[in-house]
Amino acid sequence: MNATGYYTHRLFRKHEMGPGHPECPERLAAIDDRLLVTGVLDVLEHRDPTPASVAEIELAHGRMHIAAMRGLCDFLKEDIVAGGPTHYHVDADTALNEFSYDAALMSAGAAICATDAVIAGELENAFCAVRPPGHHACRDKAMGFCVFNNVAIAAKYALERHGLERVAIVDFDVHHGNGTENIVAGDDRILMCSFYQHPFYPEGGALSDAPNLVNLPVPAYTKGTVIRELIEASWLPRLEQHQPQMIFISAGFDAHREDDMGQLGLVEQDYTWITTQLKAVAKRHAQGRIVSCLEGGYDLSSLSRSVEAHLRVLADV
């Protein structure tokens, strides 16, 4: 099966964190518009996700964290009826509204549904256009716009529920995936490869030197040509050594040179190149199996163009 799945849901647009917040519902509208006008949307297999269960979220998160997220959103629903606040801030950057818990369950559920379909051979690979994103969500903490760690949950799910022995997580967001690191560091079944701007958010960058992590911190204004050289020297040999049976991508597009959230210098062709390398690794070792989940990307034009570039490689169009 050569189809590329496209998972999204209306709930993702109901989650929002207040006026002017960069992680906004308009991000998904911009992606859909771009894919529609370029014809890419027509070649994707559209699938509706179902929400993750609490037991599935617990593959990567503690029960108290899950209960806290649910409780805060339940309180908000009651407060709004009583004329109270419409948002609750879990940190300076991250807020919940009444739909956030349900959207977060559906976001993780999209990654899980995509994993099921790809492992079953119904799809070759899949892209999940989800909100809230996930890679800053630690085992017991929401932060950095993220509630539950979609990619870490899906990777653990592939190992625990489908019996895979080795998977890889590749994170190309401008920010380090500290939450993913927090969850997977030391688990030698999971190889995590990332590059990220440093010093930058989150403070400290990588906090673990566990052998299953391949971290490439790069300074501000690093261009795509340098990133490509680093990937060839560091990521690709380790991926070949690990021989992952499935690849999960934390697909952040805020390293684009037009995105003011960071100061790296990537362009669409760099995302095309990175995706091509990962697809080749997946062909050699993982029967082509890739599940990619949206993380960052806040300039709507460069975000939508970069997602298009990423999907053109996944879908061979």
C-alpha atoms as a printed R data frame, in Angstrom:
    type eleno elety resid chain resno       x      y      z
1   ATOM     1    CA   MET     A     1   0.000  0.000  0.000
2   ATOM     2    CA   ASN     A     2   1.544  3.321 -1.065
3   ATOM     3    CA   ALA     A     3  -1.073  5.667  0.369
4   ATOM     4    CA   THR     A     4  -0.151  8.501  2.717
5   ATOM     5    CA   GLY     A     5  -2.682  9.091  5.462
6   ATOM     6    CA   TYR     A     6  -3.738 12.558  6.591
7   ATOM     7    CA   TYR     A     7  -5.212 12.748 10.075
8   ATOM     8    CA   THR     A     8  -6.879 15.860 11.445
9   ATOM     9    CA   HIS     A     9 -10.033 16.760 13.387
10  ATOM    10    CA   ARG     A    10 -12.281 19.753 14.056
11  ATOM    11    CA   LEU     A    11 -11.467 19.567 17.791
12  ATOM    12    CA   PHE     A    12  -7.929 20.715 17.042
13  ATOM    13    CA   ARG     A    13  -9.289 24.102 16.013
14  ATOM    14    CA   LYS     A    14 -11.400 24.494 19.168
15  ATOM    15    CA   HIS     A    15  -8.336 24.379 21.396
16  ATOM    16    CA   GLU     A    16  -6.877 27.872 21.612
17  ATOM    17    CA   MET     A    17  -4.742 29.742 24.142
18  ATOM    18    CA   GLY     A    18  -5.986 33.306 23.874
19  ATOM    19    CA   PRO     A    19  -5.883 36.226 21.413
20  ATOM    20    CA   GLY     A    20  -2.593 36.662 19.579
21  ATOM    21    CA   HIS     A    21  -1.080 33.372 20.704
22  ATOM    22    CA   PRO     A    22   1.259 32.023 17.991
23  ATOM    23    CA   GLU     A    23   0.093 28.414 18.423
24  ATOM    24    CA   CYS     A    24  -3.325 29.143 17.000
25  ATOM    25    CA   PRO     A    25  -6.095 27.343 15.059
26  ATOM    26    CA   GLU     A    26  -5.195 29.360 11.963
27  ATOM    27    CA   ARG     A    27  -2.084 27.201 11.590
28  ATOM    28    CA   LEU     A    28  -4.182 24.214 10.535
29  ATOM    29    CA   ALA     A    29  -6.352 26.359  8.250
30  ATOM    30    CA   ALA     A    30  -3.217 27.635  6.482
31  ATOM    31    CA   ILE     A    31  -1.936 24.074  5.984
32  ATOM    32    CA   ASP     A    32  -5.258 22.830  4.626
33  ATOM    33    CA   ASP     A    33  -5.576 25.824  2.285
34  ATOM    34    CA   ARG     A    34  -2.087 25.290  0.898
35  ATOM    35    CA   LEU     A    35  -2.589 21.568  0.371
36  ATOM    36    CA   LEU     A    36  -5.924 22.231 -1.296
37  ATOM    37    CA   VAL     A    37  -4.707 24.875 -3.735
38  ATOM    38    CA   THR     A    38  -1.636 22.827 -4.728
39  ATOM    39    CA   GLY     A    39  -3.622 19.624 -5.234
40  ATOM    40    CA   VAL     A    40  -1.614 17.701 -2.619
41  ATOM    41    CA   LEU     A    41  -4.715 17.249 -0.460
42  ATOM    42    CA   ASP     A    42  -6.334 15.249 -3.272
43  ATOM    43    CA   VAL     A    43  -3.684 12.501 -3.207
44  ATOM    44    CA   LEU     A    44  -3.800 11.935  0.566
45  ATOM    45    CA   GLU     A    45  -6.050  9.413  2.271
46  ATOM    46    CA   HIS     A    46  -8.110 11.402  4.760
47  ATOM    47    CA   ARG     A    47  -8.821  9.616  8.005
48  ATOM    48    CA   ASP     A    48 -10.642 10.674 11.152
49  ATOM    49    CA   PRO     A    49  -8.824  9.885 14.385
50  ATOM    50    CA   THR     A    50 -10.413  8.630 17.584
51  ATOM    51    CA   PRO     A    51  -9.300  9.905 20.985
52  ATOM    52    CA   ALA     A    52  -6.555  8.134 22.889
53  ATOM    53    CA   SER     A    53  -7.612  6.302 26.023
54  ATOM    54    CA   VAL     A    54  -6.195  7.255 29.411
55  ATOM    55    CA   ALA     A    55  -4.346  3.916 29.439
56  ATOM    56    CA   GLU     A    56  -2.662  4.862 26.157
57  ATOM    57    CA   ILE     A    57  -1.682  8.308 27.467
58  ATOM    58    CA   GLU     A    58  -0.212  6.530 30.518
59  ATOM    59    CA   LEU     A    59   2.353  4.871 28.239
60  ATOM    60    CA   ALA     A    60   4.231  8.188 28.415
61  ATOM    61    CA   HIS     A    61   2.640 10.210 31.243
62  ATOM    62    CA   GLY     A    62   1.888  9.882 34.926
63  ATOM    63    CA   ARG     A    63  -1.693  9.519 36.153
64  ATOM    64    CA   MET     A    64  -1.538 12.713 38.210
65  ATOM    65    CA   HIS     A    65  -0.577 14.790 35.164
66  ATOM    66    CA   ILE     A    66  -3.413 13.335 33.106
67  ATOM    67    CA   ALA     A    67  -5.908 13.890 35.936
68  ATOM    68    CA   ALA     A    68  -4.702 17.464 36.412
69  ATOM    69    CA   MET     A    69  -5.210 18.328 32.738
70  ATOM    70    CA   ARG     A    70  -8.687 16.834 32.769
71  ATOM    71    CA   GLY     A    71  -9.586 18.501 36.063
72  ATOM    72    CA   LEU     A    72  -8.474 21.948 34.943
73  ATOM    73    CA   CYS     A    73 -10.545 21.756 31.772
74  ATOM    74    CA   ASP     A    74 -13.551 20.490 33.723
75  ATOM    75    CA   PHE     A    75 -13.213 23.413 36.140
76  ATOM    76    CA   LEU     A    76 -13.024 25.811 33.200
77  ATOM    77    CA   LYS     A    77 -16.280 24.488 31.773
78  ATOM    78    CA   GLU     A    78 -17.994 25.138 35.106
79  ATOM    79    CA   ASP     A    79 -16.333 28.545 35.539
80  ATOM    80    CA   ILE     A    80 -17.352 29.733 32.083
81  ATOM    81    CA   VAL     A    81 -20.988 28.922 32.872
82  ATOM    82    CA   ALA     A    82 -20.617 30.952 36.071
83  ATOM    83    CA   GLY     A    83 -19.068 33.889 34.213
84  ATOM    84    CA   GLY     A    84 -15.501 33.027 35.233
85  ATOM    85    CA   PRO     A    85 -12.250 32.843 33.215
86  ATOM    86    CA   THR     A    86 -12.080 31.176 29.804
87  ATOM    87    CA   HIS     A    87  -8.433 30.072 30.055
88  ATOM    88    CA   TYR     A    88  -6.114 28.569 32.630
89  ATOM    89    CA   HIS     A    89  -2.331 29.067 32.290
90  ATOM    90    CA   VAL     A    90  -0.186 26.078 33.202
91  ATOM    91    CA   ASP     A    91   2.939 28.145 32.480
92  ATOM    92    CA   ALA     A    92   3.743 31.529 30.947
93  ATOM    93    CA   ASP     A    93   3.363 30.180 27.408
94  ATOM    94    CA   THR     A    94   0.787 27.426 27.728
95  ATOM    95    CA   ALA     A    95  -2.927 27.830 28.427
96  ATOM    96    CA   LEU     A    96  -5.920 25.542 28.436
97  ATOM    97    CA   ASN     A    97  -9.466 26.306 27.377
98  ATOM    98    CA   GLU     A    98 -12.550 24.144 27.839
99  ATOM    99    CA   PHE     A    99 -11.698 22.036 24.758
100 ATOM   100    CA   SER     A   100  -7.991 21.511 25.441
101 ATOM   101    CA   TYR     A   101  -8.142 18.158 27.233
102 ATOM   102    CA   ASP     A   102 -10.406 16.642 24.582
103 ATOM   103    CA   ALA     A   103  -8.209 18.075 21.816
104 ATOM   104    CA   ALA     A   104  -5.087 16.685 23.494
105 ATOM   105    CA   LEU     A   105  -6.651 13.216 23.714
106 ATOM   106    CA   MET     A   106  -7.589 13.446 20.042
107 ATOM   107    CA   SER     A   107  -4.118 14.701 19.108
108 ATOM   108    CA   ALA     A   108  -2.469 11.688 20.743
109 ATOM   109    CA   GLY     A   109  -5.245  9.525 19.288
110 ATOM   110    CA   ALA     A   110  -4.371 10.672 15.773
111 ATOM   111    CA   ALA     A   111  -0.787  9.499 16.252
112 ATOM   112    CA   ILE     A   112  -2.023  6.165 17.615
113 ATOM   113    CA   CYS     A   113  -4.567  5.652 14.805
114 ATOM   114    CA   ALA     A   114  -1.874  6.454 12.245
115 ATOM   115    CA   THR     A   115   0.457  3.967 13.921
116 ATOM   116    CA   ASP     A   116  -2.197  1.247 13.771
117 ATOM   117    CA   ALA     A   117  -2.932  1.887 10.092
118 ATOM   118    CA   VAL     A   118   0.709  2.014  9.042
119 ATOM   119    CA   ILE     A   119   1.662 -1.137 10.949
120 ATOM   120    CA   ALA     A   120  -1.392 -2.914  9.511
121 ATOM   121    CA   GLY     A   121  -0.193 -2.032  6.008
122 ATOM   122    CA   GLU     A   122  -3.275  0.038  5.208
123 ATOM   123    CA   LEU     A   123  -1.025  3.084  4.714
124 ATOM   124    CA   GLU     A   124   2.660  3.373  3.879
125 ATOM   125    CA   ASN     A   125   3.031  6.455  6.051
126 ATOM   126    CA   ALA     A   126   0.945  9.215  7.601
127 ATOM   127    CA   PHE     A   127   0.975 12.859  8.616
128 ATOM   128    CA   CYS     A   128  -1.025 14.072 11.610
129 ATOM   129    CA   ALA     A   129  -2.050 17.750 11.418
130 ATOM   130    CA   VAL     A   130  -2.690 18.071 15.135
131 ATOM   131    CA   ARG     A   131  -3.007 20.598 17.925
132 ATOM   132    CA   PRO     A   132  -1.928 20.870 20.672
133 ATOM   133    CA   PRO     A   133   1.589 19.796 19.712
134 ATOM   134    CA   GLY     A   134   3.519 17.464 21.982
135 ATOM   135    CA   HIS     A   135   7.309 17.427 22.112
136 ATOM   136    CA   HIS     A   136   7.724 19.741 25.128
137 ATOM   137    CA   ALA     A   137   5.247 17.753 27.250
138 ATOM   138    CA   CYS     A   138   7.240 15.889 29.905
139 ATOM   139    CA   ARG     A   139   6.092 12.790 31.746
140 ATOM   140    CA   ASP     A   140   4.534 14.866 34.516
141 ATOM   141    CA   LYS     A   141   4.338 18.405 33.126
142 ATOM   142    CA   ALA     A   142   2.661 20.381 30.340
143 ATOM   143    CA   MET     A   143   4.777 23.192 28.905
144 ATOM   144    CA   GLY     A   144   5.817 24.935 25.700
145 ATOM   145    CA   PHE     A   145   2.312 24.863 24.142
146 ATOM   146    CA   CYS     A   146   2.162 21.069 24.709
147 ATOM   147    CA   VAL     A   147  -0.178 18.968 26.894
148 ATOM   148    CA   PHE     A   148   0.531 15.309 26.030
149 ATOM   149    CA   ASN     A   149   3.525 14.075 24.053
150 ATOM   150    CA   ASN     A   150   1.921 12.698 20.888
151 ATOM   151    CA   VAL     A   151   5.043 11.206 19.304
152 ATOM   152    CA   ALA     A   152   6.393  9.662 22.521
153 ATOM   153    CA   ILE     A   153   2.998  8.079 23.199
154 ATOM   154    CA   ALA     A   154   2.840  6.652 19.665
155 ATOM   155    CA   ALA     A   155   6.400  5.334 19.832
156 ATOM   156    CA   LYS     A   156   5.738  3.616 23.169
157 ATOM   157    CA   TYR     A   157   2.459  2.283 21.776
158 ATOM   158    CA   ALA     A   158   4.230  0.727 18.788
159 ATOM   159    CA   LEU     A   159   6.643 -1.025 21.143
160 ATOM   160    CA   GLU     A   160   4.221 -2.073 23.886
161 ATOM   161    CA   ARG     A   161   1.034 -2.813 21.940
162 ATOM   162    CA   HIS     A   162   2.388 -3.916 18.559
163 ATOM   163    CA   GLY     A   163   5.519 -5.662 19.772
164 ATOM   164    CA   LEU     A   164   8.076 -3.758 17.725
165 ATOM   165    CA   GLU     A   165  11.596 -4.029 19.099
166 ATOM   166    CA   ARG     A   166  13.215 -0.824 17.800
167 ATOM   167    CA   VAL     A   167  11.810  2.537 16.711
168 ATOM   168    CA   ALA     A   168  13.273  5.964 16.026
169 ATOM   169    CA   ILE     A   169  12.006  9.440 16.851
170 ATOM   170    CA   VAL     A   170  13.343 12.255 14.677
171 ATOM   171    CA   ASP     A   171  12.697 15.821 15.863
172 ATOM   172    CA   PHE     A   172  13.508 18.744 13.550
173 ATOM   173    CA   ASP     A   173  11.772 21.555 15.426
174 ATOM   174    CA   VAL     A   174  13.782 24.723 16.161
175 ATOM   175    CA   HIS     A   175  13.263 23.998 19.878
176 ATOM   176    CA   HIS     A   176  14.706 20.965 21.617
177 ATOM   177    CA   GLY     A   177  12.130 18.244 22.304
178 ATOM   178    CA   ASN     A   178  12.820 18.241 26.026
179 ATOM   179    CA   GLY     A   179   9.589 16.441 26.828
180 ATOM   180    CA   THR     A   180  10.367 13.603 24.444
181 ATOM   181    CA   GLU     A   181  13.863 13.370 25.903
182 ATOM   182    CA   ASN     A   182  12.393 13.278 29.412
183 ATOM   183    CA   ILE     A   183  10.177 10.330 28.448
184 ATOM   184    CA   VAL     A   184  12.513  8.232 26.265
185 ATOM   185    CA   ALA     A   185  16.043  8.893 27.597
186 ATOM   186    CA   GLY     A   186  17.675  5.605 28.516
187 ATOM   187    CA   ASP     A   187  15.179  3.424 26.622
188 ATOM   188    CA   ASP     A   188  17.490  1.692 24.177
189 ATOM   189    CA   ARG     A   189  14.530  0.529 22.063
190 ATOM   190    CA   ILE     A   190  14.025  4.176 21.007
191 ATOM   191    CA   LEU     A   191  16.688  6.174 19.168
192 ATOM   192    CA   MET     A   192  15.927  9.909 19.329
193 ATOM   193    CA   CYS     A   193  17.670 12.167 16.787
194 ATOM   194    CA   SER     A   194  17.225 15.933 16.889
195 ATOM   195    CA   PHE     A   195  18.714 19.256 15.935
196 ATOM   196    CA   TYR     A   196  17.694 22.509 17.587
197 ATOM   197    CA   GLN     A   197  18.813 26.078 18.112
198 ATOM   198    CA   HIS     A   198  20.966 26.511 21.230
199 ATOM   199    CA   PRO     A   199  21.041 28.406 23.501
200 ATOM   200    CA   PHE     A   200  17.286 28.846 23.228
201 ATOM   201    CA   TYR     A   201  14.010 27.633 24.720
202 ATOM   202    CA   PRO     A   202  13.772 25.343 26.632
203 ATOM   203    CA   GLU     A   203  16.457 26.482 29.047
204 ATOM   204    CA   GLY     A   204  19.501 24.250 29.087
205 ATOM   205    CA   GLY     A   205  18.767 22.398 25.852
206 ATOM   206    CA   ALA     A   206  19.458 18.689 26.227
207 ATOM   207    CA   LEU     A   207  19.612 17.661 29.874
208 ATOM   208    CA   SER     A   208  20.508 13.996 29.355
209 ATOM   209    CA   ASP     A   209  23.542 12.329 27.825
210 ATOM   210    CA   ALA     A   210  21.796  8.953 27.543
211 ATOM   211    CA   PRO     A   211  23.301  6.869 24.726
212 ATOM   212    CA   ASN     A   212  19.990  6.600 22.830
213 ATOM   213    CA   LEU     A   213  19.930 10.365 22.166
214 ATOM   214    CA   VAL     A   214  21.633 12.015 19.165
215 ATOM   215    CA   ASN     A   215  21.422 15.750 19.861
216 ATOM   216    CA   LEU     A   216  22.703 18.376 17.428
217 ATOM   217    CA   PRO     A   217  22.575 21.817 19.097
218 ATOM   218    CA   VAL     A   218  23.339 24.558 16.562
219 ATOM   219    CA   PRO     A   219  23.768 28.323 16.995
220 ATOM   220    CA   ALA     A   220  21.339 30.949 15.737
221 ATOM   221    CA   TYR     A   221  21.534 31.724 12.003
222 ATOM   222    CA   THR     A   222  22.719 28.220 11.060
223 ATOM   223    CA   LYS     A   223  21.651 27.506  7.477
224 ATOM   224    CA   GLY     A   224  20.214 24.353  5.982
225 ATOM   225    CA   THR     A   225  23.454 23.347  4.251
226 ATOM   226    CA   VAL     A   226  25.177 23.024  7.627
227 ATOM   227    CA   ILE     A   227  22.210 21.111  9.080
228 ATOM   228    CA   ARG     A   228  22.373 18.660  6.172
229 ATOM   229    CA   GLU     A   229  26.087 18.014  6.784
230 ATOM   230    CA   LEU     A   230  25.442 17.390 10.493
231 ATOM   231    CA   ILE     A   231  22.585 15.008  9.715
232 ATOM   232    CA   GLU     A   232  24.764 13.048  7.287
233 ATOM   233    CA   ALA     A   233  27.564 12.822  9.842
234 ATOM   234    CA   SER     A   234  25.499 12.085 12.972
235 ATOM   235    CA   TRP     A   235  21.878 11.054 12.437
236 ATOM   236    CA   LEU     A   236  22.174  8.783  9.439
237 ATOM   237    CA   PRO     A   237  24.942  6.482 10.730
238 ATOM   238    CA   ARG     A   238  23.118  6.030 14.035
239 ATOM   239    CA   LEU     A   239  19.820  5.337 12.279
240 ATOM   240    CA   GLU     A   240  21.522  2.724 10.103
241 ATOM   241    CA   GLN     A   241  23.042  1.144 13.204
242 ATOM   242    CA   HIS     A   242  19.718  1.151 15.081
243 ATOM   243    CA   GLN     A   243  17.718 -0.289 12.150
244 ATOM   244    CA   PRO     A   244  14.372  1.091 13.353
245 ATOM   245    CA   GLN     A   245  11.267 -0.895 12.487
246 ATOM   246    CA   MET     A   246   9.269  2.367 12.395
247 ATOM   247    CA   ILE     A   247  10.148  6.073 12.334
248 ATOM   248    CA   PHE     A   248   8.188  8.755 14.174
249 ATOM   249    CA   ILE     A   249   8.761 12.382 13.214
250 ATOM   250    CA   SER     A   250   8.226 15.422 15.406
251 ATOM   251    CA   ALA     A   251   7.736 17.724 12.442
252 ATOM   252    CA   GLY     A   252   8.340 21.297 13.554
253 ATOM   253    CA   PHE     A   253   8.743 23.873 10.803
254 ATOM   254    CA   ASP     A   254   9.794 26.864 12.922
255 ATOM   255    CA   ALA     A   255  13.446 26.449 11.890
256 ATOM   256    CA   HIS     A   256  12.416 28.062  8.582
257 ATOM   257    CA   ARG     A   257  14.220 31.318  7.933
258 ATOM   258    CA   GLU     A   258  10.910 33.215  7.680
259 ATOM   259    CA   ASP     A   259   9.680 32.072 11.109
260 ATOM   260    CA   ASP     A   260  10.294 34.705 13.786
261 ATOM   261    CA   MET     A   261   9.892 32.166 16.599
262 ATOM   262    CA   GLY     A   262  13.483 31.045 15.984
263 ATOM   263    CA   GLN     A   263  16.608 32.193 14.195
264 ATOM   264    CA   LEU     A   264  17.631 29.252 12.021
265 ATOM   265    CA   GLY     A   265  17.867 29.424  8.244
266 ATOM   266    CA   LEU     A   266  16.104 26.423  6.750
267 ATOM   267    CA   VAL     A   267  13.915 26.606  3.627
268 ATOM   268    CA   GLU     A   268  11.425 24.211  2.042
269 ATOM   269    CA   GLN     A   269  14.133 22.367  0.103
270 ATOM   270    CA   ASP     A   270  15.809 21.453  3.393
271 ATOM   271    CA   TYR     A   271  12.621 19.817  4.675
272 ATOM   272    CA   THR     A   272  12.353 17.985  1.357
273 ATOM   273    CA   TRP     A   273  15.923 16.720  1.767
274 ATOM   274    CA   ILE     A   274  15.483 15.672  5.406
275 ATOM   275    CA   THR     A   275  12.241 13.833  4.634
276 ATOM   276    CA   THR     A   276  13.874 12.099  1.667
277 ATOM   277    CA   GLN     A   277  16.709 10.824  3.899
278 ATOM   278    CA   LEU     A   278  14.280  9.546  6.521
279 ATOM   279    CA   LYS     A   279  12.094  7.893  3.912
280 ATOM   280    CA   ALA     A   280  15.136  6.067  2.542
281 ATOM   281    CA   VAL     A   281  16.025  4.785  6.027
282 ATOM   282    CA   ALA     A   282  12.418  3.673  6.510
283 ATOM   283    CA   LYS     A   283  12.483  1.836  3.158
284 ATOM   284    CA   ARG     A   284  15.637 -0.051  4.143
285 ATOM   285    CA   HIS     A   285  14.697 -1.029  7.674
286 ATOM   286    CA   ALA     A   286  11.033 -0.288  8.446
287 ATOM   287    CA   GLN     A   287   9.016 -1.370  5.397
288 ATOM   288    CA   GLY     A   288   8.600  2.369  4.712
289 ATOM   289    CA   ARG     A   289   6.692  2.924  7.952
290 ATOM   290    CA   ILE     A   290   6.646  6.576  9.042
291 ATOM   291    CA   VAL     A   291   4.219  8.521 11.240
292 ATOM   292    CA   SER     A   292   4.830 12.274 11.282
293 ATOM   293    CA   CYS     A   293   3.133 14.663 13.728
294 ATOM   294    CA   LEU     A   294   2.997 18.445 13.504
295 ATOM   295    CA   GLU     A   295   4.911 20.322 16.182
296 ATOM   296    CA   GLY     A   296   5.964 23.971 15.695
297 ATOM   297    CA   GLY     A   297   5.802 26.393 12.792
298 ATOM   298    CA   TYR     A   298   4.194 29.788 13.382
299 ATOM   299    CA   ASP     A   299   4.672 31.869 10.248
300 ATOM   300    CA   LEU     A   300   1.597 30.717  8.368
301 ATOM   301    CA   SER     A   301   3.052 31.014  4.873
302 ATOM   302    CA   SER     A   302   6.356 29.230  5.505
303 ATOM   303    CA   LEU     A   303   4.587 26.655  7.699
304 ATOM   304    CA   SER     A   304   2.114 25.709  4.981
305 ATOM   305    CA   ARG     A   305   4.783 25.601  2.254
306 ATOM   306    CA   SER     A   306   7.068 23.463  4.402
307 ATOM   307    CA   VAL     A   307   4.305 20.984  5.264
308 ATOM   308    CA   GLU     A   308   3.539 20.753  1.551
309 ATOM   309    CA   ALA     A   309   7.216 19.964  0.847
310 ATOM   310    CA   HIS     A   310   7.269 17.326  3.609
311 ATOM   311    CA   LEU     A   311   4.071 15.683  2.343
312 ATOM   312    CA   ARG     A   312   5.166 15.693 -1.296
313 ATOM   313    CA   VAL     A   313   8.049 13.405 -0.305
314 ATOM   314    CA   LEU     A   314   5.917 11.180  1.928
315 ATOM   315    CA   ALA     A   315   3.267 10.798 -0.794
316 ATOM   316    CA   ASP     A   316   5.632 10.684 -3.798
317 ATOM   317    CA   VAL     A   317   3.975 13.609 -5.603
